[in-house]
């Protein structure tokens, strides 16, 4: 099986063996020693993608603590709670439960038909304050009569679990040391099943859970971890030594990977369309990747059959949906043909998904959540994955890569046989999953929106980028100074929240490249802020043609070029969008020694009106913001404009901000954050029916009142 070197999401590689296992735990001052050791073990296991997928699996440890009420010793279990990730698990991500109460639940268990009721009963077993909500897998850990338990989702283990003859392969691979447990949906009964296996097979160190993953145990944390790693590595070696050389079949003519530059160009051309298609029910953020294992899978004869079977491990298909949408054309099919076929396949996918829902839903099922795919596979190009934010979209892609490795392993020694479709539905539309969704916080106003801000490396642009990101948007920080753009993107949270692009807005080629980078990073663009600008203050007689051309090239022409490319992308998405121009009060106010700048801003201001009229039929709103005298934090003012304007008005440059404030009706200085507030007001949802508007952000300049 192919194994990536490092898990995405900022984790390093794991260290094997028992040596040094207490060092991480020593840092958790004040914790129970079993908690510290459990966290350290979880981090090691979760850091290596061979051991478990992101946010998958759970670990536990049992020990004693003092009951603060009675002062007596009490037996407890600490277990990873609902949500969270092993590689980054914190103490607050654990649930602490009293073992006597947890195990007493077997006496009131109403049977598998009502096992979901037991999840609520776990709350009555909790010990102490805080901590995470107990997960559905709590019984698996608590009912096993061993001190330490790991439940993991390794690709190698799931490959055996999803093989048609998985039980026989498990016996061949492990002998008597690892038991086979047939598929059962996670819950209280599965915990009872595994406990029964442990009682009947005391020599076993763990089990393979059909269609699901593995569980291992031990009397110490070190023994448990060793047993987990033994199962995972033994399965890996078994698949490598026994596996067929080409488990996905021979290459399929015309379906091989395109050259890297060609892949990126094709992906950028398709991304807005694909995002628009999968956002039919609700807007999604996208992620594109061309990992070798994805491209290789799509180049082989077996990929249509295997993709149609869907994923198996519950963690996989809850994030990737039951199956992906697969473009069934060769890599170099004409773009127009690929676009038309994707539209057809999307309609077929939605119809098939609705039929899947109707086949299995009953009166108690939650409403259908949406019929669009979460993963779209394009031969020769790679994989587009989608979610409510960039991280969710990226992780969905990770999970499908896990699924590809599972298919490879299963097909190499047997045939891939995921759990039944009806069982997938039972999990996808499980009331417990629905309850988890209901507990999630409400999305921020700009969640799922992708913004591109020009001139975002400093001043007003940086403030706008910060505000949009704080309100939930993914942000493309565009600036002629790439280093400044990169610093802002890092400040905003890195590639899951923001990316930096270097762009000179006078260059059509660089603008097109910036939008290609945006759609490859996030799937598309919804909100574009034309903020890039420059200012040169001179009397008419001293204003050169070069001064005029430079300011008009950056602001008037640059805004036109950026808006043209934005409208193209937004049109391909078919999701509407927002264009916002950071114009100026100088666009309507005749200030002294300012002819080139004022004329360029007036050009921008009229572009707002013209484009609002032209693009409204496409659902694209175009509005403007007219600031005045934003001195503090401004790159323009720091670059010489401040000194020039101070000289015009005869005040010290350091007092220019106060000078501007004194001449306003409100007597207040305008800051970059005030301009950012106006951009958010225009795009955050409450002004959804407003287009062609200019908002003054000047603290009240009567001469600049709009007429």
C-alpha positions in Angstrom: 0.0 0.0 0.0 1.2 3.5 -0.7 1.9 5.5 2.5 2.2 9.3 2.6 5.2 10.7 4.5 3.2 13.1 6.6 -0.4 13.7 7.5 -1.7 17.1 6.3 -3.0 19.5 8.9 0.3 20.2 10.6 1.2 16.9 12.2 4.6 15.3 12.3 5.5 11.7 12.0 5.0 9.3 14.9 7.7 7.6 16.9 7.4 3.8 17.4 8.2 1.7 20.4 7.9 2.3 24.1 11.0 4.4 24.6 10.4 8.0 25.7 6.7 7.6 25.9 6.3 9.6 29.2 8.1 12.7 28.0 5.1 14.4 26.4 2.9 13.6 29.4 5.3 15.2 31.9 4.4 18.5 30.3 0.8 18.3 31.4 1.4 19.7 34.8 -1.3 19.0 37.4 -3.0 16.2 35.4 -3.7 12.7 36.5 -0.7 10.6 35.4 -2.9 8.3 33.4 -4.4 11.3 31.6 -1.0 12.6 30.7 0.2 9.2 29.4 -3.1 8.7 27.5 -2.6 12.1 25.7 1.0 11.3 24.9 0.0 7.9 23.4 -2.9 9.5 21.5 -0.6 12.1 20.0 1.9 9.5 18.8 -0.7 7.3 17.3 -2.6 10.2 15.7 0.5 11.8 14.2 1.1 9.0 11.8 -1.4 8.7 9.0 -0.7 4.9 8.7 -2.4 4.5 12.1 -5.7 6.4 11.7 -7.3 9.0 9.6 -7.8 12.6 10.8 -10.3 12.9 13.7 -10.8 9.1 13.5 -10.7 6.6 16.3 -10.4 7.0 20.0 -8.2 5.9 22.9 -8.9 5.3 26.6 -7.2 4.6 29.9 -8.6 3.4 33.2 -7.3 4.3 36.6 -8.3 5.5 40.1 -8.8 9.0 41.5 -10.2 10.5 44.7 -13.8 11.3 44.8 -14.0 14.9 46.0 -17.3 14.2 47.7 -16.5 11.1 49.7 -12.7 11.3 49.8 -12.6 7.7 48.7 -10.9 6.1 45.7 -13.1 5.7 42.6 -12.4 3.8 39.4 -12.5 6.0 36.3 -12.1 5.7 32.6 -10.8 8.6 30.5 -11.7 8.3 26.8 -11.5 10.6 23.8 -14.9 12.2 23.5 -17.1 13.1 20.6 -15.2 15.1 18.0 -11.6 16.1 18.1 -8.5 14.4 16.7 -6.0 12.0 18.4 -3.0 13.9 17.0 -4.0 17.1 18.7 -6.1 15.8 21.7 -6.2 18.0 24.7 -7.4 17.2 28.3 -10.7 18.9 27.6 -11.2 16.6 24.7 -11.5 13.6 27.1 -14.7 12.4 28.8 -14.1 11.0 32.4 -16.6 8.4 33.5 -17.1 6.2 36.6 -16.6 2.6 35.6 -19.1 1.2 38.2 -21.9 3.3 36.7 -20.9 2.7 33.1 -20.7 -1.1 33.5 -24.0 -1.1 35.5 -25.7 0.1 32.2 -25.5 -3.5 31.0 -28.3 -4.2 33.5 -30.7 -1.7 31.9 -29.6 -2.2 28.3 -32.9 -2.5 26.3 -31.4 -4.4 23.4 -29.9 -3.5 20.0 -33.2 -2.1 18.7 -33.0 0.7 21.3 -29.2 0.9 21.8 -29.1 4.6 20.8 -30.8 5.4 24.2 -27.5 4.4 25.9 -25.6 7.4 24.6 -27.8 9.7 26.7 -27.2 7.3 29.7 -23.5 7.9 29.4 -24.1 11.4 30.8 -25.2 9.9 34.1 -21.8 8.2 34.3 -19.7 11.3 34.0 -17.3 12.3 36.8 -16.3 15.8 37.6 -16.8 19.1 35.6 -16.0 19.9 32.0 -14.6 17.5 29.5 -16.0 16.3 26.2 -19.4 14.6 25.5 -19.0 10.8 25.5 -18.9 9.4 22.0 -20.8 6.5 20.6 -17.7 4.3 21.1 -17.6 4.7 24.9 -19.0 1.3 25.5 -16.3 -0.3 23.4 -13.8 1.0 25.8 -15.7 0.8 29.1 -17.0 -2.8 28.8 -13.6 -4.3 27.9 -12.0 -5.6 31.2 -8.6 -4.2 30.3 -7.0 -1.0 31.4 -6.1 0.5 28.0 -8.0 0.4 24.7 -7.2 1.9 21.2 -9.8 2.0 18.5 -8.2 3.1 15.2 -8.9 3.4 11.5 -5.7 2.3 9.7 -5.9 1.9 6.0 -4.2 -1.5 6.3 -6.7 -2.7 8.9 -9.7 -1.4 7.0 -8.4 -3.1 3.8 -8.8 -6.5 5.6 -12.0 -5.4 7.2 -13.5 -4.5 3.8 -12.2 -7.5 1.8 -14.8 -10.0 0.6 -13.1 -12.8 2.7 -11.9 -10.5 5.5 -12.4 -13.1 8.2 -10.2 -15.7 6.5 -7.6 -13.1 5.7 -7.5 -11.9 9.3 -6.9 -15.4 10.5 -4.2 -15.9 7.9 -2.5 -12.6 8.7 -2.6 -12.8 12.5 -3.3 -16.4 13.5 -5.0 -16.5 16.9 -3.7 -13.2 18.2 -6.3 -11.0 16.5 -10.1 -11.8 16.3 -12.6 -11.0 13.7 -15.8 -9.1 14.7 -18.5 -9.0 11.9 -19.8 -5.6 10.9 -22.0 -3.9 13.4 -22.9 -0.2 13.6 -20.9 1.5 16.4 -22.8 1.5 19.6 -23.5 -0.3 22.9 -24.0 -3.7 21.3 -20.6 -3.5 19.5 -19.0 -2.9 22.9 -20.7 -6.0 24.2 -19.6 -8.0 21.2 -16.0 -7.0 21.6 -16.1 -7.7 25.3 -17.4 -11.2 24.5 -14.6 -11.8 22.0 -12.0 -10.8 24.7 -13.6 -13.2 27.2 -13.7 -16.1 24.7 -10.2 -15.3 23.3 -8.0 -14.2 26.2 -4.9 -14.7 24.0 -6.1 -12.1 21.6 -4.5 -8.6 21.6 -7.2 -7.0 19.5 -9.7 -7.5 16.7 -10.5 -6.4 13.2 -14.0 -4.9 13.0 -15.6 -5.9 9.7 -16.1 -2.9 7.4 -14.8 -0.5 10.0 -11.3 -0.6 11.6 -9.4 -2.2 14.4 -9.5 -2.3 18.2 -6.5 -3.3 20.4 -6.0 -3.5 24.2 -3.4 -3.9 26.9 -2.9 -3.8 30.6 -0.6 -0.9 30.3 -0.5 2.0 27.9 2.7 0.8 26.4 1.4 -2.7 25.8 -1.8 -1.3 24.2 0.1 0.9 21.9 2.5 -1.9 21.0 -0.5 -4.1 20.2 -2.1 -1.4 18.0 1.1 -0.9 16.1 1.7 -4.7 15.8 -1.8 -5.1 14.2 -1.3 -2.2 11.8 2.3 -3.0 10.7 1.5 -6.7 10.4 -1.4 -6.0 8.1 0.8 -3.6 6.1 3.4 -6.3 5.6 0.8 -8.9 4.7 -0.7 -6.7 2.0 2.7 -5.8 0.6 3.9 -9.4 0.5 0.7 -11.0 -0.6 -0.8 -8.2 -2.7 -1.1 -8.2 -6.5 1.1 -5.8 -8.4 -1.7 -4.0 -10.1 -4.8 -4.3 -7.9 -6.7 -1.6 -9.9 -6.1 -3.4 -13.2 -4.2 -2.3 -16.3 -3.9 1.3 -17.4 -6.9 2.7 -19.2 -6.0 4.4 -22.5 -6.4 8.2 -22.4 -7.0 8.3 -18.6 -3.4 8.9 -17.5 -2.2 12.0 -15.6 -1.7 15.2 -17.6 1.5 17.1 -17.2 1.6 19.2 -14.1 1.1 22.6 -15.7 -1.7 21.1 -17.9 -3.3 19.6 -14.8 -3.3 22.9 -13.0 -4.7 24.8 -16.0 -7.5 22.2 -16.5 -8.3 22.1 -12.8 -8.5 25.9 -12.7 -10.8 25.9 -15.7 -13.1 23.3 -14.1 -13.1 24.4 -10.5 -15.7 27.2 -10.6 -18.1 25.1 -12.6 -17.7 22.1 -10.3 -18.1 24.3 -7.2 -21.3 25.8 -8.6 -22.7 22.3 -9.3 -22.0 20.9 -5.9 -23.4 24.1 -4.2 -26.9 23.5 -5.6 -28.4 22.8 -2.1 -25.9 24.9 0.0 -22.8 26.8 -0.8 -19.5 24.8 -0.4 -15.8 25.6 -0.2 -13.6 23.5 -2.4 -10.2 21.8 -2.3 -8.3 20.5 -5.3 -5.4 18.0 -5.2 -3.5 15.9 -7.7 -1.9 13.4 -5.3 -0.2 10.6 -7.3 -2.4 7.9 -5.7 -5.5 9.7 -6.9 -4.2 10.1 -10.4 -3.0 6.5 -10.5 -6.4 5.2 -9.3 -8.2 7.2 -12.0 -5.9 6.0 -14.7 -6.8 2.3 -14.2 -9.5 0.1 -15.6 -11.1 -0.8 -12.2 -11.7 2.7 -11.0 -15.3 3.2 -12.3 -16.4 -0.1 -10.6 -14.6 0.6 -7.3 -15.7 4.3 -7.1 -19.3 3.2 -7.6 -19.1 0.9 -4.6 -18.3 3.8 -2.4 -16.4 4.0 0.8 -16.9 1.8 3.8 -15.5 3.0 7.2 -18.2 5.2 8.8 -15.6 8.0 9.2 -15.0 7.9 5.4 -18.4 8.1 4.0 -19.7 10.5 6.5 -17.3 13.0 5.0 -17.1 11.8 1.4 -20.8 10.8 1.0 -21.8 7.4 -0.1 -19.9 7.6 -3.4 -18.1 10.2 -5.5 -19.1 11.7 -8.8 -16.6 10.5 -11.5 -16.2 12.1 -14.9 -16.2 9.3 -17.4 -14.2 11.0 -20.1 -10.5 10.8 -21.1 -8.1 13.3 -19.6 -7.8 15.3 -22.8 -11.4 15.4 -23.8 -12.3 18.9 -25.1 -13.1 21.3 -22.2 -16.5 22.1 -23.5 -17.3 18.3 -23.7 -16.1 17.8 -20.1 -18.2 20.7 -18.9 -21.3 19.4 -20.6 -20.7 15.9 -19.3 -20.1 17.1 -15.7 -23.5 18.9 -15.8 -25.2 15.7 -17.0 -23.5 13.5 -14.4 -24.4 16.0 -11.7 -28.1 15.7 -12.5 -27.8 11.9 -12.6 -25.9 12.0 -9.2 -28.7 14.0 -7.6 -31.4 11.7 -9.0 -29.5 8.6 -7.8 -28.9 10.1 -4.3 -32.6 11.0 -3.9 -33.4 7.4 -4.9 -30.9 6.1 -2.4 -32.6 8.3 0.3 -36.1 7.2 -0.7 -35.0 3.5 -0.7 -34.0 3.5 2.9 -35.7 6.4 4.7 -38.7 5.8 6.9 -40.9 8.0 9.0 -38.3 8.5 11.7 -35.5 9.5 9.3 -34.2 13.1 9.3 -34.9 15.1 6.1 -32.5 14.6 3.2 -29.6 17.0 3.8 -28.6 17.6 0.2 -28.1 15.6 -2.9 -24.8 17.0 -4.2 -21.6 15.1 -4.1 -18.7 15.9 -1.7 -16.0 14.4 -4.0 -15.7 14.9 -7.7 -13.0 12.8 -9.5 -11.6 13.9 -12.9 -9.2 11.5 -14.7 -5.9 13.1 -15.5 -6.6 16.1 -13.4 -7.3 14.9 -9.8 -9.9 15.3 -7.1 -12.1 18.1 -6.1 -13.6 17.8 -2.5 -16.0 20.1 -0.8 -17.3 21.1 2.6 -18.6 23.9 4.8 -15.1 25.3 5.1 -11.7 24.7 3.7 -10.6 22.3 6.4 -13.7 20.2 6.0 -13.2 20.2 2.2 -9.5 19.2 2.5 -10.2 16.5 5.1 -12.9 15.0 2.8 -10.2 14.7 0.2 -7.9 13.1 2.8 -10.6 10.6 3.6 -11.1 9.7 0.0 -7.4 9.1 -0.4 -7.7 6.8 2.7 -10.5 5.0 0.8 -8.3 4.6 -2.3 -5.6 2.9 -0.2 -8.2 0.7 1.4 -9.5 -0.3 -2.0 -6.0 -1.0 -3.2 -5.2 -3.2 -0.2 -8.5 -5.1 -0.4 -8.2 -5.6 -4.2 -4.6 -6.7 -3.9 -5.5 -9.8 -1.8 -9.2 -10.3 -2.4 -12.0 -8.0 -3.7 -13.2 -4.8 -2.1 -16.6 -5.4 -0.4 -17.8 -2.4 1.6 -20.7 -2.5 4.0 -24.2 -2.6 2.5 -25.8 0.5 1.2 -28.6 0.2 3.8 -26.0 0.2 6.6 -24.4 3.3 5.2 -27.8 5.0 5.2 -28.4 4.0 8.8 -25.2 5.8 9.8 -25.5 8.8 7.4 -29.0 9.5 8.6 -28.5 8.3 12.2 -30.4 10.4 14.7 -27.2 10.6 16.8 -25.4 12.2 13.8 -28.3 14.5 13.3 -28.2 15.5 16.9 -24.5 16.2 16.6 -25.2 18.5 13.6 -27.8 20.3 15.6 -25.3 21.0 18.4 -22.9 22.7 16.1 -22.6 26.5 16.4 -24.4 28.6 13.8 -22.1 29.5 10.9 -20.6 32.9 10.7 -22.1 35.4 8.3 -19.5 34.9 5.6 -19.0 31.2 6.0 -18.5 29.4 2.7 -17.7 32.7 0.9 -14.4 33.1 -0.8 -13.0 36.6 -1.0 -10.1 38.1 -3.0 -8.8 41.5 -1.8 -6.3 43.5 -3.8 -3.8 45.7 -2.1 -4.4 43.5 1.0 -0.8 43.5 2.2 -1.2 46.7 4.2 -3.5 49.4 5.4 -7.2 49.3 4.3 -6.8 46.1 2.4 -5.2 44.3 5.3 -8.1 45.5 7.6 -10.6 44.3 5.1 -8.9 40.9 4.8 -8.9 40.6 8.6 -12.6 41.5 8.9 -13.7 39.1 6.2 -11.7 36.3 7.6 -13.1 37.0 11.1 -16.6 36.7 9.7 -15.9 33.3 8.3 -14.7 33.9 4.7 -11.7 32.3 3.1 -9.5 35.1 1.9 -7.1 35.4 -1.0 -4.6 38.1 0.0 -3.5 39.8 -3.2 -0.7 42.4 -3.2 2.1 43.5 -5.4 4.4 42.9 -2.4 4.3 39.1 -2.0 6.1 39.2 1.3 3.5 41.5 2.8 0.7 39.4 1.4 2.2 36.2 2.8 2.5 37.8 6.3 -1.1 38.8 6.3 -2.2 35.3 5.1 -0.2 33.7 7.9 -1.7 36.1 10.4 -5.2 35.1 9.2 -4.6 31.4 9.9 -2.7 29.9 7.0 -3.9 27.9 4.0 -7.1 26.7 5.5 -8.2 30.3 6.0 -6.1 32.5 3.7 -3.6 32.2 0.8 -1.3 34.9 -0.6 -0.8 35.8 -4.2 1.5 38.3 -5.8 -0.4 40.4 -8.3 0.3 43.7 -10.1 -3.2 44.8 -11.1 -1.9 46.5 -14.2 -1.1 43.0 -15.6 -3.8 41.0 -17.2 -1.6 37.9 -17.0 -1.0 38.3 -13.2 -4.6 39.0 -12.5 -5.6 35.8 -14.4 -3.0 33.9 -12.4 -4.3 35.3 -9.1 -7.8 34.1 -9.9 -6.4 30.7 -10.9 -4.6 30.4 -7.6 -7.9 31.4 -5.8 -10.0 28.8 -7.5 -7.4 26.1 -7.0 -7.1 27.0 -3.3 -10.8 27.3 -2.4 -12.8 26.3 -5.5 -14.0 29.7 -6.7 -14.5 33.3 -5.8 -17.6 35.0 -4.4 -16.4 38.4 -3.1 -13.8 40.7 -4.7 -12.6 43.9 -3.2 -10.9 46.4 -5.6 -8.6 48.1 -3.1 -5.2 48.4 -4.8 -4.3 52.0 -5.3 -1.6 54.6 -5.4 -1.6 58.4 -4.8 0.4 61.2 -6.2 -0.5 64.7 -5.1 0.6 67.5 -7.5 -0.9 70.7 -9.0 -2.1 70.4 -12.6 0.9 72.1 -14.0 3.2 69.6 -12.3 1.2 66.5 -13.0 3.0 64.5 -15.7 1.4 62.2 -18.2 3.3 59.4 -16.4 1.6 60.4 -13.1 -1.8 60.4 -14.8 -1.2 57.0 -16.6 0.2 55.3 -13.5 -2.7 56.2 -11.3 -5.3 55.4 -13.9 -3.5 52.2 -14.8 -3.6 50.9 -11.2 -7.0 52.2 -10.1 -9.2 52.7 -13.1 -7.8 50.1 -15.5 -6.7 47.7 -12.7 -10.2 47.7 -11.1 -11.7 47.1 -14.6 -9.4 44.1 -15.2 -9.9 42.6 -11.8 -13.7 43.0 -12.1 -13.7 41.5 -15.6 -11.9 38.3 -14.4 -14.1 38.2 -11.2 -17.3 38.3 -13.3 -16.0 35.5 -15.5 -15.3 33.2 -12.6 -18.6 34.2 -10.8 -20.5 33.6 -14.1 -19.0 30.1 -14.4 -20.0 29.3 -10.8 -23.6 30.6 -11.2 -23.7 31.5 -7.5 -23.9 35.3 -7.8 -21.3 37.3 -6.0 -20.1 40.7 -4.7 -17.8 43.3 -6.2 -16.8 46.1 -3.9 -14.7 49.1 -5.0 -12.8 51.1 -2.4 -13.2 54.4 -4.2 -12.8 57.7 -2.3 -14.6 60.8 -1.3 -12.2 62.4 -3.9 -14.3 60.8 -6.6 -17.0 63.3 -5.9 -15.2 66.1 -4.0 -12.9 68.5 -5.9 -9.8 68.6 -3.6 -6.8 70.7 -4.4 -3.7 69.4 -6.3 -5.4 66.1 -7.0 -6.5 65.9 -10.6 -5.0 62.5 -11.5 -6.0 60.7 -8.3 -9.5 62.3 -8.1 -10.2 61.5 -11.8 -9.1 57.8 -11.3 -11.4 57.5 -8.3 -14.3 59.0 -10.2 -13.7 56.4 -12.9 -13.9 53.7 -10.3 -17.0 55.2 -8.8 -18.8 55.1 -12.2 -17.6 51.6 -12.8 -19.7 50.6 -9.8 -22.8 52.0 -11.4 -22.1 50.6 -14.8 -21.3 47.1 -13.6 -24.2 47.0 -11.1 -26.5 47.6 -14.1 -24.7 45.0 -16.3 -24.1 42.2 -13.8 -27.3 42.3 -11.8 -29.0 39.7 -14.0 -26.2 37.2 -12.9 -26.9 37.9 -9.2 -23.6 39.9 -8.9 -23.9 43.0 -6.7 -21.5 45.9 -7.2 -21.1 48.5 -4.6 -18.5 51.0 -3.4 -17.0 52.6 -0.3 -15.8 56.2 -0.3 -13.3 56.7 2.5 -11.5 59.9 3.3 -8.2 60.6 5.0 -7.3 57.1 6.2 -3.8 58.0 7.5 -3.0 55.5 10.3 -1.8 52.1 9.0 -2.1 53.3 5.4 0.5 52.1 2.9 -0.4 54.9 0.5 0.0 57.6 3.1 3.2 56.1 4.4 4.5 55.9 0.8 4.7 59.7 0.3 1.1 60.7 -0.2 0.9 61.7 3.5 3.8 64.1 3.1 2.4 65.6 -0.1 -1.1 66.2 1.4 0.3 67.6 4.6 2.3 70.1 2.5 -0.9 71.0 0.6 -2.8 71.8 3.8 0.2 73.3 5.7 0.2 70.9 8.6 2.9 68.5 10.0 2.6 65.1 8.5 2.2 63.5 11.9 -0.9 65.7 12.5 -2.5 64.9 9.2 -5.0 62.4 10.7 -6.2 64.9 13.3 -6.4 67.6 10.6 -8.7 65.4 8.5 -10.8 64.6 11.6 -11.3 68.2 12.6 -12.8 69.1 9.2 -15.5 66.4 9.5 -19.0 66.8 10.8 -18.4 64.1 13.5 -14.9 65.2 14.3 -13.5 61.7 14.2 -10.5 60.2 12.5 -11.2 57.4 9.9 -9.3 54.2 10.4 -8.8 51.2 8.1 -11.1 49.2 10.3 -14.0 51.6 9.6 -13.6 51.0 5.9 -13.5 47.2 6.6 -16.8 47.6 8.5 -18.5 49.1 5.5 -17.3 46.3 3.3 -18.7 43.7 5.7 -22.0 45.7 5.9 -22.3 45.5 2.1 -21.5 41.8 1.9 -22.5 40.2 5.2 -26.1 39.5 4.3 -28.3 42.3 5.6 -28.0 44.4 2.4 -28.7 41.5 0.1 -30.9 43.7 -2.2 -28.5 46.6 -2.5 -26.4 47.2 -5.6 -25.0 50.3 -7.2 -24.5 52.0 -3.9 -21.6 54.1 -2.5 -21.2 54.2 1.2 -19.3 57.3 2.5 -16.8 56.4 5.3 -15.5 59.9 5.9 -16.9 60.9 9.3 -19.1 63.5 7.5 -17.7 65.6 4.7 -20.6 67.8 3.6 -18.9 68.7 0.3 -18.7 64.9 -0.6 -22.4 64.2 0.1 -23.7 62.0 -2.7 -26.3 63.7 -4.9 
